Amino acid sequence: MTKVSRNQRNIQVNILNDNNEPCGLPVTLVGREAFTLRKLLDAGDRGISSLDHVGIRLSHYVMKLRRAGITVETVPTEHGGDYPGVHGVYKLRSQLSVLKDNTRAGA
């Protein structure tokens, strides 16, 4: 279990099965992992990418969400500009029930 300090941003969720019932114990995420999950929840099917959130190690935080049991899909997306190529757009695919959330506190 992750230790949560009093002032640290955190979110606690239940991962739900196809019948909207919790699968196991609640998952608590803190810091950037909580921030990343909140951004995924807010984005919905549009998803998020490192082009939208420059500066954070987005792929690392998505990996940590996956290790916590949360399903996040990576959709390859082409982009133009000065450096055209392909980047990943992350989309939340797990059904979640948010139990506690202070990721927006003080925003």
Summary of the structure (lengths in Angstrom):
residues: 107
radius of gyration: 14.6
end to end distance: 26.5
largest distance: 46.9
contacts: 266
relative contact order: 0.26
helix: 24%
strand: 35%
